[in-house]
Amino acid sequence: MDDVQQFDQVAEQTVVGAMLLDRDAIWTALDVLTPADFYSPKHEHIARAAASLAERDEPSDTIAVINELQQKGLIGNVGGDAYLFQLTSMVATTANVGYHADIVRQKAIRRRLAQAGLQITQMGSATEGDPMKLVDEAQQALELVAKNTRVAVHPVGDTIDATIARLAEKPEFMSTGFESLDKLIGGLAGGNLVVIGARPGEGKTIFGMNLATMLARRGMVVYVSLEMSEDELQLRLIAQFGEVHMKSLRNHALNDEQRKRVAIARQKMQGAPIFIDDRSTTLAEMRAFIRSVSRRGPLAGVVVDYLQLFEGGDPKQSRQEFVGSMSRQLKLLAKQLGVPVIALSQLSRQVEGRKSRVPMLSDLRESGSIEQDADVVLLLSYDRKTPADLTVAVAKNRHGENGEVSLIWQGQFARLRDRGWSPHGAVPLDGAEAA
């Protein structure tokens, strides 16, 4: 790409010259671009100095910007005082600064695209490194182009009619499969991160698989299993779809009736758009798998089993910081995909030490960031004294009330069933308000 394609010299000079002449021109330009969008380093320095003065509500005329650059030791880098006065003499009017700023911005986007393309080409030529990780890095390089681009701003009134019009439509919530739970949280919404916390053996995976089968009625579902193999999860699906006892499946001890039920389950599973990923251990690998599935059809949701088993991260990070960064990435992933992401999470041993054994938000293991990032937090507790009951506490509900529901535990069939609704209003659990 030659210099003519990379940037527009006149447009850059016009924008910077207008910023030196008119305070309003500074804000108009910054509504469209950032100082980093200028190709010429000296124009970037001048724009940053003018913007810095305006943000401090100080004079931002040519003399003030010269002084600002002198204080930072940059006046020589921009061509001295003479160049700044030359810029102002080139501007006949500041009224068109928005138009020229848009030209600068578009050129910057094209440069970043070209740079990302070169970076991706180099990745493709690399002989080392995990290909799936390179695919994810390539995707991130392209996402960075969009991230560094200014988003058009508008007053709230410009979009209020569209919002009101959507009130006549049925909300885009997908059922959890449990009516009592739907009444509390409204269902599973696209873009939401739903965290399901429990101690080992208290229903995380069964709950996650039940939600996956419900989401599969709406589209493709990715079940990322960091703990169990695909074979193990398939046995659970056979138990769920065919009502075959898990003990018989594990022991390979099936009677004639159970074999018939396995055949029924097989037929149901062959049409189920559930894709199990039991090999990914990092977020990059998981994202690559999700992208492969999404090419087959529209995604309905992602289930991650479970959060604390992810690997990778900066060696300098503590485990708590790493898990927190993972929960944040999963929330961003939900927004990018526009589907619910359901993250199963381990609870700390503190639950077992309490007399009531009722889990709280503070029990989410290894990071308080999980609670902050989640739109909904469901905490599971299984009372072995009444083994037919699984209590699901809605401990956080960003868009509704907290409370709890009781589900029928059918562990032998790897499934849960609705019992009834027993709301507790908006009484917060763990002493925290729903946010």
KOLMAR-843223 format. One record per residue (C-alpha): residue number from 0; residue in one letter; chain; x, y, z. Coordinates in steps of 0.1 Angstrom, whole numbers, plus 5000, padded with zeros to 4 digits. Each point is the difference from the previous one (the first is absolute). Layout:
<sites>
NUM:a:A:X:Y:Z
...
</sites>
This chain:
<sites>
0:m:A:5000:5000:5000
1:d:A:5015:5033:4989
2:d:A:4999:5033:5020
3:v:A:4971:5014:4978
4:q:A:4978:4971:5011
5:q:A:5012:5000:5036
6:f:A:4990:5036:5009
7:d:A:4987:5033:4988
8:q:A:5025:5027:5007
9:v:A:4976:5029:4993
10:a:A:4972:4985:5021
11:e:A:5023:4996:5030
12:q:A:5014:5035:4997
13:t:A:4965:5014:4997
14:v:A:4988:4982:5031
15:v:A:5030:5010:5022
16:g:A:4999:5036:4987
17:a:A:4963:5002:5009
18:m:A:5007:4986:5035
19:l:A:5025:5028:5005
20:l:A:4975:5027:4989
21:d:A:4968:4989:5017
22:r:A:4993:4983:5034
23:d:A:4967:4985:4986
24:a:A:5020:4986:4971
25:i:A:5020:4979:5024
26:w:A:4969:4984:5014
27:t:A:4985:4995:4965
28:a:A:5032:4982:4988
29:l:A:5003:4979:5032
30:d:A:4964:4988:4995
31:v:A:5011:4984:4968
32:l:A:5037:4990:5005
33:t:A:5027:4995:5026
34:p:A:5035:5016:4998
35:a:A:5014:4966:4992
36:d:A:4980:5000:4967
37:f:A:5024:5026:4986
38:y:A:5027:4984:4977
39:s:A:5025:5028:5006
40:p:A:5016:4999:5035
41:k:A:5002:5038:5001
42:h:A:4963:5003:4994
43:e:A:4993:4975:5027
44:h:A:5021:5019:5025
45:i:A:4983:5033:4991
46:a:A:4965:4984:5003
47:r:A:5009:4984:5033
48:a:A:5012:5034:5014
49:a:A:4969:5018:4989
50:a:A:4977:4973:5014
51:s:A:5019:5000:5033
52:l:A:4996:5038:5004
53:a:A:4963:4998:4991
54:e:A:4994:4972:5025
55:r:A:5016:5021:5027
56:d:A:4978:5029:4989
57:e:A:5030:5021:4993
58:p:A:5006:5023:4970
59:s:A:5008:4978:4969
60:d:A:5010:5026:4973
61:t:A:5032:4997:4981
62:i:A:5022:5018:5026
63:a:A:4986:4977:5028
64:v:A:5006:4969:4979
65:i:A:5036:5011:4993
66:n:A:5006:5005:5037
67:e:A:4985:4966:5007
68:l:A:5023:4983:4975
69:q:A:5030:5019:5013
70:q:A:4993:4988:5035
71:k:A:4999:4964:4988
72:g:A:5032:5005:4979
73:l:A:4982:4993:4968
74:i:A:5000:5033:4982
75:g:A:5030:4990:4979
76:n:A:4983:4968:4990
77:v:A:4970:5018:4984
78:g:A:5021:5025:4979
79:g:A:5002:5028:5025
80:d:A:4977:5031:5004
81:a:A:5001:5008:4963
82:y:A:4982:4968:4991
83:l:A:4971:5006:5024
84:f:A:4995:5035:4986
85:q:A:5002:4986:4965
86:l:A:4972:4975:5009
87:t:A:4976:5027:5011
88:s:A:5007:5021:4969
89:m:A:4989:4970:4978
90:v:A:4965:4999:5016
91:a:A:4974:5022:4983
92:t:A:4971:4989:5024
93:t:A:4997:4976:5029
94:a:A:4964:4991:4990
95:n:A:5011:4969:4980
96:v:A:5023:4985:5026
97:g:A:4976:4970:5005
98:y:A:5001:4992:4963
99:h:A:5038:5000:4999
100:a:A:5003:4982:5033
101:d:A:4979:4971:4985
102:i:A:5025:4998:4971
103:v:A:5029:4997:5025
104:r:A:4980:4973:5020
105:q:A:4992:4979:4969
106:k:A:5037:5001:4989
107:a:A:5010:4988:5035
108:i:A:4976:4971:4998
109:r:A:5014:4989:4967
110:r:A:5035:5002:5014
111:r:A:4991:4979:5030
112:l:A:4983:4974:4977
113:a:A:5031:4998:4978
114:q:A:5022:4996:5031
115:a:A:4976:4973:5014
116:g:A:5001:4983:4966
117:l:A:5038:5000:5000
118:q:A:5001:4987:5035
119:i:A:4976:4972:4991
120:t:A:5021:4991:4969
121:q:A:5031:4997:5023
122:m:A:4980:4978:5024
123:g:A:4990:4977:4970
124:s:A:5037:4997:4990
125:a:A:5012:4991:5035
126:t:A:5013:4965:5005
127:e:A:4996:5001:5038
128:g:A:4971:5005:5024
129:d:A:4966:4984:5004
130:p:A:4979:5007:4969
131:m:A:4968:5004:5020
132:k:A:5017:5026:5022
133:l:A:5012:5018:4968
134:v:A:4965:5001:4987
135:d:A:4987:5016:5032
136:e:A:5029:5026:4998
137:a:A:4990:5007:4964
138:q:A:4964:5006:5011
139:q:A:5011:5023:5028
140:a:A:5022:5020:4976
141:l:A:4969:5006:4979
142:e:A:4979:5008:5030
143:l:A:5026:5026:5011
144:v:A:4994:5019:4967
145:a:A:4963:5004:5010
146:k:A:5008:5007:5036
147:n:A:5023:5029:4991
148:t:A:4973:5016:4978
149:r:A:4978:5028:5013
150:v:A:4963:4991:5003
151:a:A:4975:5025:4988
152:v:A:4983:5018:5029
153:h:A:4964:5010:5001
154:p:A:4975:5014:5025
155:v:A:4977:4976:5018
156:g:A:4970:5014:4981
157:d:A:5013:4987:4967
158:t:A:4995:4964:5010
159:i:A:4971:5002:5025
160:d:A:4973:4993:4974
161:a:A:5018:4967:4991
162:t:A:5002:4990:5037
163:i:A:4962:5008:5005
164:a:A:4991:4980:4968
165:r:A:5018:4970:5015
166:l:A:4977:5001:5030
167:a:A:4973:4985:4978
168:e:A:5022:4970:4992
169:k:A:5004:4970:5022
170:p:A:5034:5002:5019
171:e:A:5028:4979:4986
172:f:A:5004:4976:5029
173:m:A:5006:4963:4997
174:s:A:4984:4977:5026
175:t:A:5022:4982:5025
176:g:A:4976:4971:4998
177:f:A:4989:5007:5036
178:e:A:4969:5022:5002
179:s:A:5006:5009:5036
180:l:A:5035:5013:4992
181:d:A:4988:5018:4969
182:k:A:4975:5020:5022
183:l:A:5029:5013:5020
184:i:A:5027:5007:4974
185:g:A:4978:5003:4969
186:g:A:5020:4973:4982
187:l:A:5034:5001:4982
188:a:A:5007:5032:4981
189:g:A:5025:5006:4972
190:g:A:5031:5018:5011
191:n:A:4997:4989:5037
192:l:A:5025:4982:5020
193:v:A:4983:4975:5023
194:v:A:5021:4984:5028
195:i:A:4990:4968:5016
196:g:A:5019:4993:5032
197:a:A:5000:4967:5020
198:r:A:5023:4977:5020
199:p:A:5012:4968:4983
200:g:A:4973:4975:4995
201:e:A:4972:5024:5006
202:g:A:4986:5003:4965
203:k:A:5020:5025:4980
204:t:A:5005:4978:4970
205:i:A:4965:4985:5000
206:f:A:4986:5036:5002
207:g:A:5023:5011:4972
208:m:A:4990:4971:4978
209:n:A:4963:5006:5006
210:l:A:5004:5036:4990
211:a:A:5020:4990:4969
212:t:A:4972:4977:4988
213:m:A:4974:5028:5004
214:l:A:5022:5025:4981
215:a:A:5004:4974:4972
216:r:A:4964:5005:4992
217:r:A:5009:5035:4987
218:g:A:5033:4993:4982
219:m:A:5036:4988:5003
220:v:A:5013:4995:5036
221:v:A:5037:4996:5009
222:y:A:5007:4980:5032
223:v:A:5036:5006:5011
224:s:A:5010:4973:5024
225:l:A:5032:5006:5018
226:e:A:4994:4971:5024
227:m:A:4981:4972:4983
228:s:A:5006:4982:4967
229:e:A:4975:5000:4972
230:d:A:4992:4963:5007
231:e:A:4991:5008:5036
232:l:A:4977:5028:4990
233:q:A:4984:4979:4973
234:l:A:4991:4974:5026
235:r:A:4983:5028:5020
236:l:A:4980:5010:4969
237:i:A:4990:4964:4994
238:a:A:4988:4998:5036
239:q:A:4981:5033:4996
240:f:A:4984:4993:4966
241:g:A:4993:4963:5005
242:e:A:4994:4999:5037
243:v:A:5027:4973:5004
244:h:A:5015:4997:5035
245:m:A:5035:5014:5001
246:k:A:5012:4971:5021
247:s:A:4991:4976:4972
248:l:A:5017:5021:4974
249:r:A:5032:5003:5020
250:n:A:5001:4962:5007
251:h:A:4990:4991:4965
252:a:A:4973:4979:5015
253:l:A:4969:5007:4979
254:n:A:4969:4978:4998
255:d:A:4978:4997:4969
256:e:A:4977:5029:5010
257:q:A:5030:5023:5007
258:r:A:5015:4991:4966
259:k:A:4967:5011:4983
260:r:A:5003:5033:5020
261:v:A:5036:5005:4989
262:a:A:4988:4996:4964
263:i:A:4974:5027:5006
264:a:A:5026:5023:5016
265:r:A:5023:4994:4970
266:q:A:4973:5011:4976
267:k:A:4994:5032:5020
268:m:A:5037:5008:5004
269:q:A:5007:4996:4963
270:g:A:4979:5030:4993
271:a:A:5012:5021:5030
272:p:A:5021:5030:4990
273:i:A:5023:4996:5030
274:f:A:5037:5002:4994
275:i:A:5023:4987:5028
276:d:A:5035:5015:5003
277:d:A:5020:4978:5024
278:r:A:5034:5010:4987
279:s:A:5003:5038:5005
280:t:A:5018:5011:5031
281:t:A:5005:5037:4991
282:l:A:4976:5028:4990
283:a:A:5017:5002:4966
284:e:A:4993:4963:4992
285:m:A:4964:5004:5012
286:r:A:4994:5030:4978
287:a:A:5014:4982:4970
288:f:A:4976:4970:5007
289:i:A:4970:5024:5004
290:r:A:5009:5017:4967
291:s:A:5001:4966:4982
292:v:A:4965:4991:5014
293:s:A:4985:5034:4992
294:r:A:5009:4994:4963
295:r:A:4974:4972:5000
296:g:A:4971:5021:5011
297:p:A:4989:5026:5026
298:l:A:5012:4996:5035
299:a:A:4975:4997:5029
300:g:A:5024:4999:5029
301:v:A:5033:4989:5015
302:v:A:5006:4979:5032
303:v:A:5034:5000:5017
304:d:A:5006:4972:5025
305:y:A:5018:5013:5020
306:l:A:5016:5034:5005
307:q:A:5028:4992:5024
308:l:A:5015:4973:4977
309:f:A:5011:5024:4972
310:e:A:5037:5001:4994
311:g:A:5024:5028:4988
312:g:A:5003:5036:5010
313:d:A:5029:5021:5010
314:p:A:5024:4981:5024
315:k:A:5002:5032:5020
316:q:A:4962:4999:5007
317:s:A:4987:4985:5032
318:r:A:4974:4972:4996
319:q:A:4973:5024:5011
320:e:A:5010:5026:4974
321:f:A:5000:4974:4973
322:v:A:4966:4986:5008
323:g:A:4987:5035:5002
324:s:A:5014:5008:4966
325:m:A:4983:4968:4986
326:s:A:4966:5010:5014
327:r:A:5004:5034:4984
328:q:A:5009:4985:4966
329:l:A:4970:4977:5002
330:k:A:4977:5030:5006
331:l:A:5016:5017:4969
332:l:A:4996:4968:4980
333:a:A:4963:4999:5009
334:k:A:4995:5036:4988
335:q:A:5020:4993:4968
336:l:A:4981:4969:4991
337:g:A:4966:5013:5012
338:v:A:4992:4968:5017
339:p:A:4999:4989:5037
340:v:A:5033:4986:5013
341:i:A:4995:4977:5030
342:a:A:5031:4996:5021
343:l:A:5000:4973:5027
344:s:A:5021:5009:5030
345:q:A:5015:4982:5030
346:l:A:4990:5013:5034
347:s:A:5025:5001:5029
348:r:A:5001:4975:5028
349:q:A:4986:5027:5024
350:v:A:4966:4987:4991
351:e:A:5006:4966:5016
352:g:A:5012:5016:5032
353:r:A:4968:5019:5006
354:k:A:4972:4985:5019
355:s:A:4973:5010:4975
356:r:A:5021:4990:4969
357:v:A:4982:5027:4981
358:p:A:5024:5015:4974
359:m:A:5006:5037:4997
360:l:A:5014:5023:4973
361:s:A:5032:5003:5020
362:d:A:5005:4962:4995
363:l:A:5008:5003:4963
364:r:A:5034:4986:4999
365:e:A:5032:5020:4993
366:s:A:4985:5032:4988
367:g:A:4975:5027:5010
368:s:A:5001:5011:4963
369:i:A:4978:4971:4991
370:e:A:4972:5016:5020
371:q:A:5006:5034:4984
372:d:A:5001:4988:4964
373:a:A:4969:4977:5003
374:d:A:4965:5012:4991
375:v:A:4985:4970:5018
376:v:A:5015:4979:5028
377:l:A:4983:4967:5009
378:l:A:5013:4981:5030
379:l:A:4992:4963:5003
380:s:A:4996:4981:5033
381:y:A:4991:4963:5002
382:d:A:4986:4988:5033
383:r:A:5009:4964:5004
384:k:A:4974:4997:5028
385:t:A:4973:5006:4974
386:p:A:5018:4986:4969
387:a:A:4972:5009:4976
388:d:A:5005:5037:5006
389:l:A:5025:5024:4983
390:t:A:4997:5036:5011
391:v:A:5009:5026:4975
392:a:A:5006:5034:5016
393:v:A:4999:5030:4977
394:a:A:5028:5019:5019
395:k:A:5004:5027:4973
396:n:A:4975:5011:4974
397:r:A:5010:5032:4981
398:h:A:4966:5003:4984
399:g:A:4976:4986:5026
400:e:A:4995:4988:5035
401:n:A:5019:4975:5021
402:g:A:4985:4969:5017
403:e:A:5002:4963:4997
404:v:A:4983:4970:4984
405:s:A:4999:4964:5008
406:l:A:5006:4974:4972
407:i:A:4995:4963:5001
408:w:A:5033:4982:4998
409:q:A:5001:4970:4977
410:g:A:5037:4993:5000
411:q:A:4994:4964:4988
412:f:A:4988:5016:4967
413:a:A:5025:5029:5001
414:r:A:4972:5025:5000
415:l:A:4979:5024:5021
416:r:A:4963:5006:5000
417:d:A:4978:5030:5011
418:r:A:4982:4998:5033
419:g:A:4984:5034:5007
420:w:A:5008:5037:5006
421:s:A:5008:5013:5034
422:p:A:5012:5036:4996
423:h:A:5016:5020:5028
424:g:A:4994:5034:4983
425:a:A:5031:5020:4996
426:v:A:5016:4990:5033
427:p:A:5037:5000:4992
428:l:A:5021:4969:5008
429:d:A:5034:5004:5015
430:g:A:4991:5035:5011
431:a:A:5005:5015:4965
432:e:A:4976:5019:4979
433:a:A:4991:4987:4966
434:a:A:5018:5023:4975
</sites>
